[in-house]
Each structure stands twice: as C-alpha cells, then as structure tokens.
C-alpha cells in the first residue's frame, strides 16, 4: 500500500481476545474496520476487496462468511422492486 498510516487504538483485553491470537488481532481489527466502512457505504466493494488484498469473488465469500448482505437497497428501492414484481405477476 503506497499511502498508509498506522494508528494505535486502545481496547479492553477481552475485546482484543475476541479478535484472535495477539499476532493476528490487528489484522482482524483492520478487516472489521474495512468491512464496517463498506457496510456504511463509505467505500465500495471493489475498494474494500482491494484494501483486503482479495479478488471480488474472495470479497463476496468473506461477506458471506461474516453474514453481510451482498445487496444493499434503501427502503424506497425495496418498495419499488416489490411493486415491479407484483406488477409482473
């Protein structure tokens, strides 16, 4: 990664333990930050995959393992899609 910055965060030991072995905790935390930014629509799936060093299909597989929905629609879009389906029946 060309333009990176290292940050330090303070977490309770029990939270760090949930992230896995100490040698892997920072990488797991980094993964959660990137996935969180994706879920908040702050970065694209392509950007998240790139930051995680994954292919697009690898990123989709990670989302599946983490239980993250792969399709995000606003309530209005869901309503419009439901109306379209009902109209075609």
Phi and psi restraints in degrees (range 20) as a CNS / XPLOR table:
assign (resid 1 and name C) (resid 2 and name N)
       (resid 2 and name CA) (resid 2 and name C) 1.0 -71.1 20.0 2
assign (resid 2 and name N) (resid 2 and name CA)
       (resid 2 and name C) (resid 3 and name N) 1.0 -55.0 20.0 2
assign (resid 2 and name C) (resid 3 and name N)
       (resid 3 and name CA) (resid 3 and name C) 1.0 -111.1 20.0 2
assign (resid 3 and name N) (resid 3 and name CA)
       (resid 3 and name C) (resid 4 and name N) 1.0 90.3 20.0 2
assign (resid 3 and name C) (resid 4 and name N)
       (resid 4 and name CA) (resid 4 and name C) 1.0 -121.3 20.0 2
assign (resid 4 and name N) (resid 4 and name CA)
       (resid 4 and name C) (resid 5 and name N) 1.0 164.0 20.0 2
assign (resid 4 and name C) (resid 5 and name N)
       (resid 5 and name CA) (resid 5 and name C) 1.0 -142.0 20.0 2
assign (resid 5 and name N) (resid 5 and name CA)
       (resid 5 and name C) (resid 6 and name N) 1.0 135.0 20.0 2
assign (resid 5 and name C) (resid 6 and name N)
       (resid 6 and name CA) (resid 6 and name C) 1.0 -97.4 20.0 2
assign (resid 6 and name N) (resid 6 and name CA)
       (resid 6 and name C) (resid 7 and name N) 1.0 131.1 20.0 2
assign (resid 6 and name C) (resid 7 and name N)
       (resid 7 and name CA) (resid 7 and name C) 1.0 -118.4 20.0 2
assign (resid 7 and name N) (resid 7 and name CA)
       (resid 7 and name C) (resid 8 and name N) 1.0 159.0 20.0 2
assign (resid 7 and name C) (resid 8 and name N)
       (resid 8 and name CA) (resid 8 and name C) 1.0 -117.1 20.0 2
assign (resid 8 and name N) (resid 8 and name CA)
       (resid 8 and name C) (resid 9 and name N) 1.0 131.9 20.0 2
assign (resid 8 and name C) (resid 9 and name N)
       (resid 9 and name CA) (resid 9 and name C) 1.0 -124.8 20.0 2
assign (resid 9 and name N) (resid 9 and name CA)
       (resid 9 and name C) (resid 10 and name N) 1.0 152.3 20.0 2
assign (resid 9 and name C) (resid 10 and name N)
       (resid 10 and name CA) (resid 10 and name C) 1.0 -109.7 20.0 2
assign (resid 10 and name N) (resid 10 and name CA)
       (resid 10 and name C) (resid 11 and name N) 1.0 125.1 20.0 2
assign (resid 10 and name C) (resid 11 and name N)
       (resid 11 and name CA) (resid 11 and name C) 1.0 -132.7 20.0 2
assign (resid 11 and name N) (resid 11 and name CA)
       (resid 11 and name C) (resid 12 and name N) 1.0 150.0 20.0 2
assign (resid 11 and name C) (resid 12 and name N)
       (resid 12 and name CA) (resid 12 and name C) 1.0 -61.9 20.0 2
assign (resid 12 and name N) (resid 12 and name CA)
       (resid 12 and name C) (resid 13 and name N) 1.0 149.2 20.0 2
assign (resid 12 and name C) (resid 13 and name N)
       (resid 13 and name CA) (resid 13 and name C) 1.0 -53.9 20.0 2
assign (resid 13 and name N) (resid 13 and name CA)
       (resid 13 and name C) (resid 14 and name N) 1.0 -39.5 20.0 2
assign (resid 13 and name C) (resid 14 and name N)
       (resid 14 and name CA) (resid 14 and name C) 1.0 -66.4 20.0 2
assign (resid 14 and name N) (resid 14 and name CA)
       (resid 14 and name C) (resid 15 and name N) 1.0 -29.0 20.0 2
assign (resid 14 and name C) (resid 15 and name N)
       (resid 15 and name CA) (resid 15 and name C) 1.0 -73.6 20.0 2
assign (resid 15 and name N) (resid 15 and name CA)
       (resid 15 and name C) (resid 16 and name N) 1.0 -43.6 20.0 2
assign (resid 15 and name C) (resid 16 and name N)
       (resid 16 and name CA) (resid 16 and name C) 1.0 -60.8 20.0 2
assign (resid 16 and name N) (resid 16 and name CA)
       (resid 16 and name C) (resid 17 and name N) 1.0 -38.7 20.0 2
assign (resid 16 and name C) (resid 17 and name N)
       (resid 17 and name CA) (resid 17 and name C) 1.0 -61.6 20.0 2
assign (resid 17 and name N) (resid 17 and name CA)
       (resid 17 and name C) (resid 18 and name N) 1.0 -33.7 20.0 2
assign (resid 17 and name C) (resid 18 and name N)
       (resid 18 and name CA) (resid 18 and name C) 1.0 -68.2 20.0 2
assign (resid 18 and name N) (resid 18 and name CA)
       (resid 18 and name C) (resid 19 and name N) 1.0 -21.3 20.0 2
assign (resid 18 and name C) (resid 19 and name N)
       (resid 19 and name CA) (resid 19 and name C) 1.0 -80.2 20.0 2
assign (resid 19 and name N) (resid 19 and name CA)
       (resid 19 and name C) (resid 20 and name N) 1.0 -8.7 20.0 2
assign (resid 19 and name C) (resid 20 and name N)
       (resid 20 and name CA) (resid 20 and name C) 1.0 111.4 20.0 2
assign (resid 20 and name N) (resid 20 and name CA)
       (resid 20 and name C) (resid 21 and name N) 1.0 -164.5 20.0 2
assign (resid 20 and name C) (resid 21 and name N)
       (resid 21 and name CA) (resid 21 and name C) 1.0 -58.2 20.0 2
assign (resid 21 and name N) (resid 21 and name CA)
       (resid 21 and name C) (resid 22 and name N) 1.0 146.0 20.0 2
assign (resid 21 and name C) (resid 22 and name N)
       (resid 22 and name CA) (resid 22 and name C) 1.0 -51.2 20.0 2
assign (resid 22 and name N) (resid 22 and name CA)
       (resid 22 and name C) (resid 23 and name N) 1.0 -35.1 20.0 2
assign (resid 22 and name C) (resid 23 and name N)
       (resid 23 and name CA) (resid 23 and name C) 1.0 -69.5 20.0 2
assign (resid 23 and name N) (resid 23 and name CA)
       (resid 23 and name C) (resid 24 and name N) 1.0 -19.3 20.0 2
assign (resid 23 and name C) (resid 24 and name N)
       (resid 24 and name CA) (resid 24 and name C) 1.0 -109.4 20.0 2
assign (resid 24 and name N) (resid 24 and name CA)
       (resid 24 and name C) (resid 25 and name N) 1.0 -10.6 20.0 2
assign (resid 24 and name C) (resid 25 and name N)
       (resid 25 and name CA) (resid 25 and name C) 1.0 -57.7 20.0 2
assign (resid 25 and name N) (resid 25 and name CA)
       (resid 25 and name C) (resid 26 and name N) 1.0 -42.9 20.0 2
assign (resid 25 and name C) (resid 26 and name N)
       (resid 26 and name CA) (resid 26 and name C) 1.0 -68.4 20.0 2
assign (resid 26 and name N) (resid 26 and name CA)
       (resid 26 and name C) (resid 27 and name N) 1.0 -36.0 20.0 2
assign (resid 26 and name C) (resid 27 and name N)
       (resid 27 and name CA) (resid 27 and name C) 1.0 -68.9 20.0 2
assign (resid 27 and name N) (resid 27 and name CA)
       (resid 27 and name C) (resid 28 and name N) 1.0 -38.1 20.0 2
assign (resid 27 and name C) (resid 28 and name N)
       (resid 28 and name CA) (resid 28 and name C) 1.0 -65.9 20.0 2
assign (resid 28 and name N) (resid 28 and name CA)
       (resid 28 and name C) (resid 29 and name N) 1.0 -42.2 20.0 2
assign (resid 28 and name C) (resid 29 and name N)
       (resid 29 and name CA) (resid 29 and name C) 1.0 -62.0 20.0 2
assign (resid 29 and name N) (resid 29 and name CA)
       (resid 29 and name C) (resid 30 and name N) 1.0 -41.5 20.0 2
assign (resid 29 and name C) (resid 30 and name N)
       (resid 30 and name CA) (resid 30 and name C) 1.0 -60.1 20.0 2
assign (resid 30 and name N) (resid 30 and name CA)
       (resid 30 and name C) (resid 31 and name N) 1.0 -43.2 20.0 2
assign (resid 30 and name C) (resid 31 and name N)
       (resid 31 and name CA) (resid 31 and name C) 1.0 -59.5 20.0 2
assign (resid 31 and name N) (resid 31 and name CA)
       (resid 31 and name C) (resid 32 and name N) 1.0 -45.5 20.0 2
assign (resid 31 and name C) (resid 32 and name N)
       (resid 32 and name CA) (resid 32 and name C) 1.0 -63.8 20.0 2
assign (resid 32 and name N) (resid 32 and name CA)
       (resid 32 and name C) (resid 33 and name N) 1.0 -37.8 20.0 2
assign (resid 32 and name C) (resid 33 and name N)
       (resid 33 and name CA) (resid 33 and name C) 1.0 -63.2 20.0 2
assign (resid 33 and name N) (resid 33 and name CA)
       (resid 33 and name C) (resid 34 and name N) 1.0 -47.1 20.0 2
assign (resid 33 and name C) (resid 34 and name N)
       (resid 34 and name CA) (resid 34 and name C) 1.0 -63.9 20.0 2
assign (resid 34 and name N) (resid 34 and name CA)
       (resid 34 and name C) (resid 35 and name N) 1.0 -44.1 20.0 2
assign (resid 34 and name C) (resid 35 and name N)
       (resid 35 and name CA) (resid 35 and name C) 1.0 -63.2 20.0 2
assign (resid 35 and name N) (resid 35 and name CA)
       (resid 35 and name C) (resid 36 and name N) 1.0 -37.8 20.0 2
assign (resid 35 and name C) (resid 36 and name N)
       (resid 36 and name CA) (resid 36 and name C) 1.0 -63.8 20.0 2
assign (resid 36 and name N) (resid 36 and name CA)
       (resid 36 and name C) (resid 37 and name N) 1.0 -41.9 20.0 2
assign (resid 36 and name C) (resid 37 and name N)
       (resid 37 and name CA) (resid 37 and name C) 1.0 -63.1 20.0 2
assign (resid 37 and name N) (resid 37 and name CA)
       (resid 37 and name C) (resid 38 and name N) 1.0 -38.7 20.0 2
assign (resid 37 and name C) (resid 38 and name N)
       (resid 38 and name CA) (resid 38 and name C) 1.0 -64.4 20.0 2
assign (resid 38 and name N) (resid 38 and name CA)
       (resid 38 and name C) (resid 39 and name N) 1.0 -47.6 20.0 2
assign (resid 38 and name C) (resid 39 and name N)
       (resid 39 and name CA) (resid 39 and name C) 1.0 -62.2 20.0 2
assign (resid 39 and name N) (resid 39 and name CA)
       (resid 39 and name C) (resid 40 and name N) 1.0 -32.0 20.0 2
assign (resid 39 and name C) (resid 40 and name N)
       (resid 40 and name CA) (resid 40 and name C) 1.0 -83.7 20.0 2
assign (resid 40 and name N) (resid 40 and name CA)
       (resid 40 and name C) (resid 41 and name N) 1.0 5.3 20.0 2
assign (resid 40 and name C) (resid 41 and name N)
       (resid 41 and name CA) (resid 41 and name C) 1.0 61.0 20.0 2
assign (resid 41 and name N) (resid 41 and name CA)
       (resid 41 and name C) (resid 42 and name N) 1.0 31.4 20.0 2
assign (resid 41 and name C) (resid 42 and name N)
       (resid 42 and name CA) (resid 42 and name C) 1.0 -89.7 20.0 2
assign (resid 42 and name N) (resid 42 and name CA)
       (resid 42 and name C) (resid 43 and name N) 1.0 -23.9 20.0 2
assign (resid 42 and name C) (resid 43 and name N)
       (resid 43 and name CA) (resid 43 and name C) 1.0 -136.5 20.0 2
assign (resid 43 and name N) (resid 43 and name CA)
       (resid 43 and name C) (resid 44 and name N) 1.0 157.8 20.0 2
assign (resid 43 and name C) (resid 44 and name N)
       (resid 44 and name CA) (resid 44 and name C) 1.0 -80.6 20.0 2
assign (resid 44 and name N) (resid 44 and name CA)
       (resid 44 and name C) (resid 45 and name N) 1.0 165.6 20.0 2
assign (resid 44 and name C) (resid 45 and name N)
       (resid 45 and name CA) (resid 45 and name C) 1.0 -62.2 20.0 2
assign (resid 45 and name N) (resid 45 and name CA)
       (resid 45 and name C) (resid 46 and name N) 1.0 -38.4 20.0 2
assign (resid 45 and name C) (resid 46 and name N)
       (resid 46 and name CA) (resid 46 and name C) 1.0 -62.3 20.0 2
assign (resid 46 and name N) (resid 46 and name CA)
       (resid 46 and name C) (resid 47 and name N) 1.0 -42.3 20.0 2
assign (resid 46 and name C) (resid 47 and name N)
       (resid 47 and name CA) (resid 47 and name C) 1.0 -67.2 20.0 2
assign (resid 47 and name N) (resid 47 and name CA)
       (resid 47 and name C) (resid 48 and name N) 1.0 -42.2 20.0 2
assign (resid 47 and name C) (resid 48 and name N)
       (resid 48 and name CA) (resid 48 and name C) 1.0 -61.2 20.0 2
assign (resid 48 and name N) (resid 48 and name CA)
       (resid 48 and name C) (resid 49 and name N) 1.0 -44.4 20.0 2
assign (resid 48 and name C) (resid 49 and name N)
       (resid 49 and name CA) (resid 49 and name C) 1.0 -60.0 20.0 2
assign (resid 49 and name N) (resid 49 and name CA)
       (resid 49 and name C) (resid 50 and name N) 1.0 -45.1 20.0 2
assign (resid 49 and name C) (resid 50 and name N)
       (resid 50 and name CA) (resid 50 and name C) 1.0 -60.2 20.0 2
assign (resid 50 and name N) (resid 50 and name CA)
       (resid 50 and name C) (resid 51 and name N) 1.0 -47.5 20.0 2
assign (resid 50 and name C) (resid 51 and name N)
       (resid 51 and name CA) (resid 51 and name C) 1.0 -63.4 20.0 2
assign (resid 51 and name N) (resid 51 and name CA)
       (resid 51 and name C) (resid 52 and name N) 1.0 -31.1 20.0 2
assign (resid 51 and name C) (resid 52 and name N)
       (resid 52 and name CA) (resid 52 and name C) 1.0 -88.3 20.0 2
assign (resid 52 and name N) (resid 52 and name CA)
       (resid 52 and name C) (resid 53 and name N) 1.0 -3.5 20.0 2
assign (resid 52 and name C) (resid 53 and name N)
       (resid 53 and name CA) (resid 53 and name C) 1.0 70.8 20.0 2
assign (resid 53 and name N) (resid 53 and name CA)
       (resid 53 and name C) (resid 54 and name N) 1.0 32.1 20.0 2
assign (resid 53 and name C) (resid 54 and name N)
       (resid 54 and name CA) (resid 54 and name C) 1.0 -114.0 20.0 2
assign (resid 54 and name N) (resid 54 and name CA)
       (resid 54 and name C) (resid 55 and name N) 1.0 155.9 20.0 2
assign (resid 54 and name C) (resid 55 and name N)
       (resid 55 and name CA) (resid 55 and name C) 1.0 -75.5 20.0 2
assign (resid 55 and name N) (resid 55 and name CA)
       (resid 55 and name C) (resid 56 and name N) 1.0 170.2 20.0 2
assign (resid 55 and name C) (resid 56 and name N)
       (resid 56 and name CA) (resid 56 and name C) 1.0 -60.0 20.0 2
assign (resid 56 and name N) (resid 56 and name CA)
       (resid 56 and name C) (resid 57 and name N) 1.0 -44.1 20.0 2
assign (resid 56 and name C) (resid 57 and name N)
       (resid 57 and name CA) (resid 57 and name C) 1.0 -68.0 20.0 2
assign (resid 57 and name N) (resid 57 and name CA)
       (resid 57 and name C) (resid 58 and name N) 1.0 -34.4 20.0 2
assign (resid 57 and name C) (resid 58 and name N)
       (resid 58 and name CA) (resid 58 and name C) 1.0 -64.0 20.0 2
assign (resid 58 and name N) (resid 58 and name CA)
       (resid 58 and name C) (resid 59 and name N) 1.0 -38.4 20.0 2
assign (resid 58 and name C) (resid 59 and name N)
       (resid 59 and name CA) (resid 59 and name C) 1.0 -67.0 20.0 2
assign (resid 59 and name N) (resid 59 and name CA)
       (resid 59 and name C) (resid 60 and name N) 1.0 -41.9 20.0 2
assign (resid 59 and name C) (resid 60 and name N)
       (resid 60 and name CA) (resid 60 and name C) 1.0 -63.1 20.0 2
assign (resid 60 and name N) (resid 60 and name CA)
       (resid 60 and name C) (resid 61 and name N) 1.0 -38.2 20.0 2
assign (resid 60 and name C) (resid 61 and name N)
       (resid 61 and name CA) (resid 61 and name C) 1.0 -65.3 20.0 2
assign (resid 61 and name N) (resid 61 and name CA)
       (resid 61 and name C) (resid 62 and name N) 1.0 -40.4 20.0 2
assign (resid 61 and name C) (resid 62 and name N)
       (resid 62 and name CA) (resid 62 and name C) 1.0 -62.3 20.0 2
assign (resid 62 and name N) (resid 62 and name CA)
       (resid 62 and name C) (resid 63 and name N) 1.0 -44.1 20.0 2
assign (resid 62 and name C) (resid 63 and name N)
       (resid 63 and name CA) (resid 63 and name C) 1.0 -59.8 20.0 2
assign (resid 63 and name N) (resid 63 and name CA)
       (resid 63 and name C) (resid 64 and name N) 1.0 -41.4 20.0 2
assign (resid 63 and name C) (resid 64 and name N)
       (resid 64 and name CA) (resid 64 and name C) 1.0 -62.1 20.0 2
assign (resid 64 and name N) (resid 64 and name CA)
       (resid 64 and name C) (resid 65 and name N) 1.0 -46.3 20.0 2
assign (resid 64 and name C) (resid 65 and name N)
       (resid 65 and name CA) (resid 65 and name C) 1.0 -60.8 20.0 2
assign (resid 65 and name N) (resid 65 and name CA)
       (resid 65 and name C) (resid 66 and name N) 1.0 -34.5 20.0 2
assign (resid 65 and name C) (resid 66 and name N)
       (resid 66 and name CA) (resid 66 and name C) 1.0 -87.9 20.0 2
assign (resid 66 and name N) (resid 66 and name CA)
       (resid 66 and name C) (resid 67 and name N) 1.0 -4.1 20.0 2
assign (resid 66 and name C) (resid 67 and name N)
       (resid 67 and name CA) (resid 67 and name C) 1.0 73.4 20.0 2
assign (resid 67 and name N) (resid 67 and name CA)
       (resid 67 and name C) (resid 68 and name N) 1.0 28.3 20.0 2
assign (resid 67 and name C) (resid 68 and name N)
       (resid 68 and name CA) (resid 68 and name C) 1.0 -93.9 20.0 2
assign (resid 68 and name N) (resid 68 and name CA)
       (resid 68 and name C) (resid 69 and name N) 1.0 125.3 20.0 2
assign (resid 68 and name C) (resid 69 and name N)
       (resid 69 and name CA) (resid 69 and name C) 1.0 -59.8 20.0 2
assign (resid 69 and name N) (resid 69 and name CA)
       (resid 69 and name C) (resid 70 and name N) 1.0 139.7 20.0 2
assign (resid 69 and name C) (resid 70 and name N)
       (resid 70 and name CA) (resid 70 and name C) 1.0 -90.0 20.0 2
assign (resid 70 and name N) (resid 70 and name CA)
       (resid 70 and name C) (resid 71 and name N) 1.0 -13.6 20.0 2
assign (resid 70 and name C) (resid 71 and name N)
       (resid 71 and name CA) (resid 71 and name C) 1.0 -118.2 20.0 2
assign (resid 71 and name N) (resid 71 and name CA)
       (resid 71 and name C) (resid 72 and name N) 1.0 126.9 20.0 2
assign (resid 71 and name C) (resid 72 and name N)
       (resid 72 and name CA) (resid 72 and name C) 1.0 -119.2 20.0 2
assign (resid 72 and name N) (resid 72 and name CA)
       (resid 72 and name C) (resid 73 and name N) 1.0 116.3 20.0 2
assign (resid 72 and name C) (resid 73 and name N)
       (resid 73 and name CA) (resid 73 and name C) 1.0 -126.3 20.0 2
assign (resid 73 and name N) (resid 73 and name CA)
       (resid 73 and name C) (resid 74 and name N) 1.0 140.6 20.0 2
assign (resid 73 and name C) (resid 74 and name N)
       (resid 74 and name CA) (resid 74 and name C) 1.0 -70.1 20.0 2
assign (resid 74 and name N) (resid 74 and name CA)
       (resid 74 and name C) (resid 75 and name N) 1.0 157.8 20.0 2
assign (resid 74 and name C) (resid 75 and name N)
       (resid 75 and name CA) (resid 75 and name C) 1.0 -52.3 20.0 2
assign (resid 75 and name N) (resid 75 and name CA)
       (resid 75 and name C) (resid 76 and name N) 1.0 -38.7 20.0 2
assign (resid 75 and name C) (resid 76 and name N)
       (resid 76 and name CA) (resid 76 and name C) 1.0 -64.9 20.0 2
assign (resid 76 and name N) (resid 76 and name CA)
       (resid 76 and name C) (resid 77 and name N) 1.0 -38.5 20.0 2
assign (resid 76 and name C) (resid 77 and name N)
       (resid 77 and name CA) (resid 77 and name C) 1.0 -68.2 20.0 2
assign (resid 77 and name N) (resid 77 and name CA)
       (resid 77 and name C) (resid 78 and name N) 1.0 -38.6 20.0 2
assign (resid 77 and name C) (resid 78 and name N)
       (resid 78 and name CA) (resid 78 and name C) 1.0 -61.2 20.0 2
assign (resid 78 and name N) (resid 78 and name CA)
       (resid 78 and name C) (resid 79 and name N) 1.0 -44.7 20.0 2
assign (resid 78 and name C) (resid 79 and name N)
       (resid 79 and name CA) (resid 79 and name C) 1.0 -61.1 20.0 2
assign (resid 79 and name N) (resid 79 and name CA)
       (resid 79 and name C) (resid 80 and name N) 1.0 -44.0 20.0 2
assign (resid 79 and name C) (resid 80 and name N)
       (resid 80 and name CA) (resid 80 and name C) 1.0 -63.4 20.0 2
assign (resid 80 and name N) (resid 80 and name CA)
       (resid 80 and name C) (resid 81 and name N) 1.0 -40.8 20.0 2
assign (resid 80 and name C) (resid 81 and name N)
       (resid 81 and name CA) (resid 81 and name C) 1.0 -66.2 20.0 2
assign (resid 81 and name N) (resid 81 and name CA)
       (resid 81 and name C) (resid 82 and name N) 1.0 -41.2 20.0 2
assign (resid 81 and name C) (resid 82 and name N)
       (resid 82 and name CA) (resid 82 and name C) 1.0 -63.7 20.0 2
assign (resid 82 and name N) (resid 82 and name CA)
       (resid 82 and name C) (resid 83 and name N) 1.0 -41.0 20.0 2
assign (resid 82 and name C) (resid 83 and name N)
       (resid 83 and name CA) (resid 83 and name C) 1.0 -62.1 20.0 2
assign (resid 83 and name N) (resid 83 and name CA)
       (resid 83 and name C) (resid 84 and name N) 1.0 -41.5 20.0 2
assign (resid 83 and name C) (resid 84 and name N)
       (resid 84 and name CA) (resid 84 and name C) 1.0 -62.8 20.0 2
assign (resid 84 and name N) (resid 84 and name CA)
       (resid 84 and name C) (resid 85 and name N) 1.0 -43.0 20.0 2
assign (resid 84 and name C) (resid 85 and name N)
       (resid 85 and name CA) (resid 85 and name C) 1.0 -65.4 20.0 2
assign (resid 85 and name N) (resid 85 and name CA)
       (resid 85 and name C) (resid 86 and name N) 1.0 -45.2 20.0 2
assign (resid 85 and name C) (resid 86 and name N)
       (resid 86 and name CA) (resid 86 and name C) 1.0 -61.4 20.0 2
assign (resid 86 and name N) (resid 86 and name CA)
       (resid 86 and name C) (resid 87 and name N) 1.0 -38.4 20.0 2
assign (resid 86 and name C) (resid 87 and name N)
       (resid 87 and name CA) (resid 87 and name C) 1.0 -67.9 20.0 2
assign (resid 87 and name N) (resid 87 and name CA)
       (resid 87 and name C) (resid 88 and name N) 1.0 -27.3 20.0 2
assign (resid 87 and name C) (resid 88 and name N)
       (resid 88 and name CA) (resid 88 and name C) 1.0 -86.3 20.0 2
assign (resid 88 and name N) (resid 88 and name CA)
       (resid 88 and name C) (resid 89 and name N) 1.0 -5.3 20.0 2
